Amino acid sequence: MWFFSFLVWFSQVKKNYGQNLIRLLDEPGLGLHAKAQEDLLRCIREKLGPQAQVIYSAHSPFMIDSDDLASVRTVEDASTETGAVEGTKVGDKTRSRGGAA
């Protein structure tokens, strides 16, 4: 049911606002199990992606498109070695500089 309502909602957005849109989704797969996240990712790639740019945040590894790793970006709060806050950094690293090897 979630999948159907998701598609209906995006169809209505397209109808109301046209096709020249950027879709920003915050944790779209949060309440879904891994297989449903895979379905959602396929929907984003096949149905929404060709129509408009889609940007989404996710903590789940199942929401990473392994066929398109070049499109993945990391976002993290960065600080210097002395602890001074640098702010939010966007990059294409696979792990932070403070992460375990």
Residue pairs with C-beta under 8 A, 6 or more apart in sequence:
2 32
2 36
3 36
3 39
3 40
3 43
6 28
6 40
6 43
7 43
7 47
10 23
10 47
10 48
13 21
13 23
14 21
14 51
19 51
19 52
20 52
21 52
21 53
22 52
22 53
22 54
22 55
23 48
23 52
23 53
23 54
23 55
24 55
24 56
25 44
25 54
25 55
25 56
25 57
26 56
26 57
27 56
27 57
27 58
27 59
28 40
28 44
28 56
28 58
28 63
29 36
29 37
29 40
29 41
29 58
29 60
29 62
29 63
30 60
32 40
34 60
34 62
37 60
37 62
37 63
38 62
40 63
41 62
41 63
41 65
44 54
44 56
45 65
45 68
48 54
56 63
57 75
58 64
64 72
65 71
65 72
70 92
72 92
73 90
73 91
73 92
74 90
74 91
74 92
74 93
74 94
74 96
75 88
75 89
75 90
76 88
76 89
76 91
76 96
77 85
77 87
77 88
77 89
78 85
78 86
78 87
78 88
78 89
79 85
79 86
80 86
